[in-house]
Structure formats: structure tokens, C-alpha cells
Amino acid sequence: MFHTATLRMDISRWYSTTRSDLLLSLGFNQDEVAELSGDNSLQKILTRSLSMQHIGLSELQARKNIACSLDLILKIEMQALIQDQRTTQLFCTTEENINLLRTAFREKMGMYAGDRFSRLHNIDLWDCIRLDITHTMLFPCQKIVQDFIDLTKRARQLSTNYRPARDEKKKNWSCYSLCKSVRVQLYDKQEQVISQYTDIEKEERISLSESANNTMRFELQFEAAKLRQMRQRFNIRGRAITALLNERIARHYLSYYWKRLIGFGNIYSGHSAKQAIRASAYTPKTKENMVGVIKLIAKKRSVEKACREFSYTRCRQTFKGYLKRLTALGIAPVTIPREWPERKPYLKDCLDGSGRYIPNPAPAEWR
């Protein structure tokens, strides 16, 4: 349910000698400490990777901004922290797990920062400035994971308030930047392990890769502004991460963004989608237009491109109206490409019992 978090602690008001001793104990050298402690107004960020020496603590930054405030920014992986080993499992919110998180954080920070700086050991004294809410989805085979991601890219409708992330082309992921404070990712977990976990032992990487087989991640990355909005909406007191770890609220956001960006329709073959439309209770004219929209999307291989062509002769809202009718029938606007069954023999094992569609992997409680 929860993957990683970024925490912040303002140390600007600490005595300068204490602050310098702290930075030295965290692994920064004398010259770097002098740069961070200077009176100039230049922004400065120094980074230390912690993932190899302190499992669960990923990265530490000492960040001096233009106003000369000095913050420590710490990125953590919560489940790895409480298990004391790298894992593909997610952190589930139970009272026991939250207490384990507090204990593990205190022990790890004690080992890293030393006993003198005990304020750093208490996770409740750090402000949470980013939280990744994540859901893992299982598929019948590994190859269909990337196929599903490719099809969801075709299904999205671009608008001024959300767009593909800049780095999407570098990765076989589906990334959306909705605004400065929200980023949504749909990615192949096994591919992520293989491509990003390059600094760990080969045997451990293979083990993690095997545990991520057939899995896709749907991840919401909430920055500080979104977390502030979340606290206000759900009347959450405090800025500590332990106040934000609420599975009911997490499910609300997962459901909301899945519906908005992916939808709950199943991905049919073109023939099966037409059959389902013709079997519906809509008028013959409406059915004909819905089939026309399905064909246009298949031809353009993109909902957005199909919408642009449709709007040359008809209203864009009319096109969206047909998409809503398809959603009401449980049909995704994109269809399985005609050539796939022949090129991808594993596809037949990933269809529903009737062999007509790829089931939508969203859990029932999101719908």
C-alpha cells in the first residue's frame, strides 16, 4: 500500500557548532560543511546515498536554500526498513507495523547519526514532504504486463492538467505528471528491479526480480502540496509520516486516479467489443456510433488522436459521451490489436474464461 517516503527536518535553528558536528557525523566533509554553513545566499544541495550501508534508508540530502535555511531530506523505504532487507513487498498500515517502523527507524538512525543526535532518531519529529501510495497487480504471465501498459498509453486522453512525464520515453513505463504535486506511474516491477537495482549483489537482484515476476505497480507520488491538501481534506493532524499512513485514504486516492487515468473497462478484441455493444440496450444509431468510435480509436491507436479526428466533423463532447457509454458497458476504449493473437501466443492464457477480453486488474473495492 505504501512504498517510499521523503522526510524533512529543519536544523537551521540548531547551534552552529552542533549543526556542524551533526553534518560531519552524517558523512559530509569539512569543506562541504563550510559551504552549507556559510552566510551567502546561494542554494546548495549535498547528497549521500545510504542504501548499501543502511537498508531502508535510501538517500540523505543536506539542503541549503536561498533564505539560508538548512534542511535534512531523508528518503526511506518503509517495508525494507522494518524487515531490514530489500524487498518487493509494500508497507501495510497496521498498528503493529507502525510501531515496528518507529523502532526500526530509531535503531537505523542511531547507527547512522550516533547517540548524540537523538532528535533525528524519532520519525514523528520529521515532516513528511513526499509519500508514494502504491498497489501491486498480478497478471497471468510476465509478457502481458508490458502489453497492458502499452494499451493504457493508447487509452489516455491528454489535457492541459495532465500529460505524460518527460522521462517516459526513456522507460517502458506509463507516467503522468498531473501537476507539480502529483505524479502517477504504471510500471513493470520486474523491469524496474533489473534496470535500477544495479548496485546490489547479483544473487540478491535475481531474487528480487523473481519475486517481482508477473507484477505491475500502480503508484501515486504525492509531493508536499498534495499532502497538505490531503491533511486538510481528511482532517489529519500533524505532518509526520505516521499520521498519513491510512489505508482507507490510500484506497480512496488509488481508486480516484485509476478511474481518471485508466478506467475500469476490460480490454476486448475489436470483434468482441462490437458484439458487446450490439447486445446492449442502446438505440441502433447509438450502437452504430459507438462501434464507429471503437474502430476510429483502433485505427489511430490512440484515444486522443481519434478524438482530434472526430472533432473535425463533430463535437468533442459527443466523442466523450460515447466513451462514457463504453465505460458503462465495462468496455475499455482501446481494443486488443488484430495482429496480437498470432504474434503473442501467450495472450490466450491471459484472457477471461470466455476468451473475449483482458480483465481489468483493478480490485473490486475501487469500483
TILO-217974 format. One record per residue (C-alpha): x, y, z; residue number from 1. Coordinates in nm, 3 decimals, padded with zeros to 5 digits. Each point is the difference from the previous one (the first is absolute). Example, Ala and Ser with C-alpha at 12.3 -4.5 7.8 and 13.67 -1.06 7.14 Angstrom:
REM TILO-217974
    east   north      up seq
  01.230 -00.450  00.780   1
  00.137  00.344 -00.066   2
This chain:
REM TILO-217974
    east   north      up seq
  00.000  00.000  00.000   1
  00.289  00.240  00.080   2
  00.343 -00.014 -00.162   3
  00.240  00.288  00.066   4
 -00.017  00.330  00.184   5
  00.212  00.311  00.020   6
  00.045  00.169  00.337   7
  00.130  00.346  00.092   8
  00.149  00.146  00.316   9
  00.093  00.369  00.033  10
  00.330  00.035  00.184  11
  00.045  00.374 -00.068  12
 -00.062  00.095  00.363  13
  00.251 -00.243  00.144  14
  00.316  00.153  00.144  15
  00.256  00.034 -00.278  16
  00.255 -00.222  00.176  17
 -00.262 -00.269  00.066  18
 -00.118  00.025 -00.359  19
  00.354 -00.039 -00.132  20
  00.063 -00.300  00.223  21
 -00.325 -00.157 -00.123  22
  00.091  00.045 -00.368  23
  00.344 -00.149  00.062  24
 -00.156 -00.299  00.176  25
 -00.229 -00.050 -00.302  26
  00.297 -00.041 -00.232  27
  00.054  00.348 -00.142  28
  00.358  00.129 -00.002  29
  00.134  00.326  00.143  30
 -00.009  00.189 -00.330  31
 -00.361 -00.103 -00.064  32
 -00.103  00.099  00.352  33
  00.166  00.339 -00.052  34
 -00.198  00.051 -00.321  35
 -00.327 -00.086  00.173  36
  00.078  00.217  00.301  37
  00.105  00.309 -00.194  38
 -00.201  00.324  00.010  39
 -00.030  00.031 -00.378  40
 -00.347 -00.036 -00.150  41
  00.095 -00.256 -00.265  42
 -00.208 -00.316 -00.008  43
  00.199 -00.314  00.076  44
 -00.099 -00.367  00.000  45
  00.232 -00.281  00.110  46
 -00.107 -00.363 -00.033  47
  00.106 -00.326  00.163  48
 -00.122 -00.341 -00.116  49
 -00.077 -00.222  00.299  50
 -00.164 -00.306 -00.156  51
  00.306 -00.226  00.012  52
  00.103  00.070  00.361  53
 -00.344  00.058  00.157  54
 -00.277 -00.206 -00.162  55
 -00.328  00.191  00.010  56
  00.173  00.340 -00.002  57
  00.045  00.083 -00.369  58
  00.148  00.346 -00.019  59
  00.081  00.304  00.214  60
  00.027  00.357 -00.121  61
  00.119  00.307  00.184  62
 -00.181  00.282 -00.172  63
  00.070  00.370  00.047  64
 -00.249  00.226 -00.175  65
  00.018  00.364 -00.104  66
 -00.140  00.116  00.335  67
  00.299 -00.173  00.168  68
 -00.218 -00.256  00.177  69
  00.159 -00.343  00.026  70
 -00.203 -00.319 -00.029  71
  00.078 -00.369  00.015  72
 -00.197 -00.194 -00.263  73
 -00.017 -00.375  00.057  74
 -00.152 -00.255 -00.238  75
 -00.112 -00.329  00.157  76
 -00.149 -00.331 -00.117  77
 -00.235 -00.099  00.278  78
 -00.037 -00.375 -00.051  79
  00.373 -00.047 -00.057  80
  00.058  00.196  00.320  81
 -00.213 -00.224  00.220  82
  00.121 -00.323 -00.165  83
  00.364  00.115 -00.011  84
  00.032 -00.137 -00.351  85
 -00.083  00.113 -00.352  86
 -00.342 -00.120 -00.105  87
 -00.269  00.040 -00.265  88
 -00.271 -00.010  00.267  89
 -00.190  00.314  00.096  90
 -00.056  00.149  00.343  91
 -00.348 -00.075  00.135  92
 -00.143  00.228  00.266  93
 -00.067 -00.183  00.322  94
  00.068  00.120  00.353  95
  00.267 -00.268  00.031  96
  00.174  00.106 -00.323  97
 -00.002  00.368  00.096  98
  00.162 -00.086  00.334  99
  00.254 -00.217 -00.183 100
  00.071  00.294 -00.232 101
  00.065  00.232  00.295 102
  00.232 -00.256  00.160 103
  00.190 -00.084 -00.318 104
  00.044  00.368 -00.088 105
  00.132  00.078  00.348 106
  00.251 -00.286 -00.019 107
  00.119  00.082 -00.354 108
  00.038  00.371  00.066 109
  00.178 -00.076  00.327 110
  00.253 -00.211 -00.191 111
  00.038  00.264 -00.271 112
 -00.008  00.332  00.187 113
  00.124 -00.115  00.340 114
 -00.151  00.025  00.347 115
  00.075  00.369  00.045 116
 -00.264  00.115 -00.251 117
 -00.299 -00.186  00.142 118
 -00.250  00.245 -00.151 119
  00.073 -00.154 -00.339 120
 -00.094 -00.346  00.130 121
 -00.368  00.084  00.048 122
 -00.192 -00.039 -00.327 123
 -00.291  00.202  00.143 124
  00.222  00.310  00.017 125
  00.063 -00.004 -00.376 126
 -00.246  00.165 -00.241 127
 -00.116 -00.220 -00.289 128
  00.041  00.196 -00.326 129
 -00.063 -00.283 -00.245 130
 -00.189 -00.328  00.024 131
 -00.031 -00.276 -00.261 132
 -00.331 -00.189  00.016 133
  00.030 -00.323 -00.195 134
 -00.206 -00.302 -00.101 135
  00.141 -00.322 -00.147 136
 -00.199 -00.179 -00.272 137
  00.064 -00.359 -00.106 138
 -00.030 -00.131 -00.356 139
 -00.003 -00.357 -00.135 140
  00.339  00.043 -00.171 141
  00.284  00.253 -00.011 142
 -00.035  00.098 -00.367 143
 -00.359  00.121  00.037 144
  00.112  00.262  00.256 145
  00.172  00.214 -00.263 146
 -00.283 -00.065 -00.247 147
 -00.252  00.135  00.249 148
  00.213  00.309  00.065 149
  00.032  00.061 -00.375 150
 -00.377 -00.020 -00.044 151
 -00.067  00.240  00.289 152
  00.228  00.253 -00.168 153
 -00.227 -00.015 -00.304 154
 -00.309  00.046  00.219 155
  00.095  00.320  00.176 156
 -00.143  00.335 -00.097 157
  00.242  00.288  00.031 158
 -00.112  00.333  00.135 159
  00.157  00.315  00.139 160
  00.010 -00.133  00.356 161
  00.166 -00.335 -00.058 162
  00.255 -00.122 -00.246 163
  00.262 -00.273 -00.046 164
  00.307  00.061  00.214 165
  00.312  00.122 -00.181 166
  00.201 -00.314  00.072 167
 -00.267 -00.244 -00.117 168
  00.178 -00.071 -00.329 169
  00.310 -00.115  00.187 170
 -00.195 -00.267  00.187 171
 -00.255 -00.263 -00.092 172
 -00.235  00.160  00.248 173
 -00.319  00.200 -00.025 174
  00.062  00.324  00.187 175
 -00.229  00.294  00.058 176
  00.083  00.339  00.147 177
 -00.335  00.135  00.110 178
  00.146  00.312  00.157 179
  00.308  00.096  00.200 180
 -00.129 -00.186  00.305 181
 -00.132 -00.326 -00.152 182
  00.168 -00.256 -00.220 183
 -00.154 -00.334 -00.095 184
  00.193 -00.301 -00.129 185
 -00.099 -00.337 -00.140 186
  00.305 -00.222 -00.035 187
  00.134 -00.352 -00.032 188
  00.151 -00.076  00.341 189
  00.232 -00.272 -00.126 190
  00.137  00.230 -00.270 191
  00.057  00.269  00.263 192
  00.197 -00.240  00.221 193
  00.218 -00.111 -00.292 194
  00.069  00.352 -00.129 195
  00.040  00.192  00.326 196
  00.135 -00.239  00.262 197
  00.342 -00.012 -00.162 198
  00.202  00.081  00.312 199
 -00.092 -00.314  00.197 200
  00.136 -00.354 -00.015 201
 -00.106 -00.204 -00.303 202
 -00.159 -00.275  00.210 203
 -00.213  00.251  00.192 204
 -00.105  00.173 -00.322 205
 -00.107 -00.334 -00.151 206
 -00.198 -00.085  00.314 207
 -00.178  00.336 -00.004 208
 -00.067 -00.035 -00.373 209
 -00.159 -00.342  00.051 210
 -00.221  00.134  00.279 211
 -00.118  00.277 -00.238 212
 -00.092 -00.240 -00.281 213
 -00.342  00.065 -00.163 214
 -00.056  00.318  00.202 215
 -00.095  00.352 -00.099 216
  00.010  00.297  00.234 217
 -00.250  00.286  00.005 218
  00.166  00.279  00.197 219
 -00.107  00.347  00.115 220
  00.280  00.235  00.096 221
 -00.134  00.282  00.216 222
  00.222  00.302  00.060 223
 -00.031  00.244  00.291 224
 -00.283  00.211 -00.147 225
 -00.217 -00.306 -00.063 226
  00.074 -00.137  00.347 227
 -00.105  00.334  00.146 228
 -00.327 -00.019 -00.193 229
 -00.047 -00.359  00.117 230
  00.046  00.099  00.366 231
 -00.256  00.277 -00.037 232
 -00.257 -00.217 -00.178 233
  00.017 -00.290  00.244 234
  00.066  00.212  00.312 235
  00.340 -00.161  00.065 236
  00.194  00.161  00.282 237
  00.376  00.015 -00.018 238
  00.249 -00.019 -00.286 239
  00.176 -00.319  00.107 240
 -00.018 -00.299 -00.230 241
 -00.169 -00.210  00.269 242
 -00.300  00.237 -00.015 243
 -00.032 -00.051 -00.378 244
  00.016 -00.380 -00.011 245
 -00.371 -00.072 -00.039 246
 -00.111 -00.282 -00.231 247
 -00.358  00.126 -00.039 248
  00.129  00.336 -00.128 249
  00.259 -00.176 -00.218 250
 -00.272 -00.216 -00.163 251
 -00.205  00.313 -00.065 252
  00.281  00.160 -00.199 253
  00.100 -00.320 -00.180 254
 -00.360 -00.050 -00.114 255
 -00.041  00.364 -00.101 256
  00.313  00.017 -00.217 257
 -00.048 -00.346 -00.151 258
 -00.352  00.099 -00.109 259
  00.122  00.333 -00.134 260
  00.303 -00.125 -00.193 261
 -00.059 -00.370 -00.075 262
 -00.368 -00.072  00.052 263
 -00.175 -00.320  00.103 264
 -00.081 -00.142 -00.344 265
  00.131 -00.336 -00.119 266
  00.215 -00.003 -00.314 267
 -00.193 -00.191 -00.267 268
  00.098 -00.114 -00.345 269
 -00.157  00.220 -00.266 270
 -00.248 -00.274 -00.099 271
 -00.103 -00.073  00.360 272
 -00.040  00.373  00.079 273
 -00.236  00.041 -00.295 274
 -00.200 -00.303  00.114 275
 -00.034  00.140  00.352 276
 -00.111  00.339 -00.136 277
 -00.260 -00.155 -00.232 278
 -00.136 -00.210  00.287 279
 -00.057  00.314  00.213 280
 -00.328  00.188  00.048 281
  00.110  00.315 -00.183 282
 -00.182  00.111 -00.314 283
  00.123 -00.135 -00.335 284
  00.137  00.343 -00.095 285
  00.191  00.033  00.329 286
  00.141 -00.352 -00.038 287
  00.115  00.082 -00.353 288
  00.177  00.314  00.122 289
  00.164 -00.185  00.291 290
  00.134 -00.264 -00.238 291
  00.127  00.282 -00.223 292
  00.187  00.152  00.295 293
  00.157 -00.338  00.087 294
  00.114 -00.040 -00.362 295
  00.142  00.354 -00.014 296
  00.200 -00.051  00.321 297
  00.136 -00.332 -00.133 298
  00.100  00.169 -00.325 299
  00.172  00.293  00.173 300
  00.142 -00.218  00.283 301
 -00.077  00.284  00.240 302
 -00.313  00.137  00.163 303
  00.131  00.355 -00.018 304
  00.087 -00.020 -00.371 305
 -00.338 -00.158 -00.073 306
 -00.171  00.279  00.195 307
  00.183  00.266 -00.203 308
 -00.111 -00.157 -00.329 309
 -00.354 -00.047  00.126 310
 -00.020  00.366  00.106 311
  00.076  00.119 -00.354 312
 -00.356 -00.088 -00.097 313
 -00.178 -00.042  00.334 314
  00.014  00.130  00.356 315
  00.277 -00.120  00.234 316
 -00.257 -00.038  00.280 317
 -00.199 -00.239 -00.219 318
  00.311 -00.218 -00.029 319
  00.043  00.004  00.378 320
 -00.365 -00.092  00.037 321
  00.058 -00.318 -00.200 322
  00.303 -00.080  00.217 323
 -00.224  00.027  00.309 324
 -00.249 -00.240 -00.157 325
  00.281 -00.247 -00.070 326
  00.113  00.030  00.362 327
 -00.358 -00.070  00.117 328
  00.015 -00.328 -00.197 329
  00.337 -00.090  00.158 330
  00.185  00.045 -00.331 331
  00.333  00.183 -00.018 332
  00.027  00.241 -00.295 333
  00.310 -00.176 -00.137 334
 -00.018 -00.352 -00.137 335
  00.247 -00.286 -00.033 336
  00.181  00.060 -00.332 337
 -00.108 -00.243 -00.270 338
  00.353 -00.137 -00.054 339
  00.068 -00.076  00.366 340
 -00.160 -00.348  00.033 341
  00.226 -00.130 -00.277 342
  00.315  00.185  00.112 343
 -00.053 -00.057  00.373 344
 -00.108 -00.362  00.061 345
  00.012  00.051  00.378 346
 -00.292  00.244 -00.031 347
 -00.265 -00.273  00.001 348
  00.106 -00.099  00.353 349
 -00.055  00.357  00.119 350
 -00.359  00.042 -00.120 351
 -00.312 -00.055  00.210 352
 -00.180 -00.334  00.003 353
 -00.200  00.089 -00.312 354
  00.321  00.090 -00.187 355
 -00.137  00.342 -00.097 356
  00.200  00.255  00.199 357
  00.293  00.081  00.229 358
 -00.159  00.056  00.343 359
  00.055  00.336  00.166 360
  00.236 -00.068  00.294 361
 -00.149  00.264  00.232 362
 -00.133 -00.153  00.325 363
 -00.377 -00.013  00.051 364
  00.005  00.246  00.293 365
  00.127  00.279 -00.228 366
 -00.303 -00.016 -00.228 367
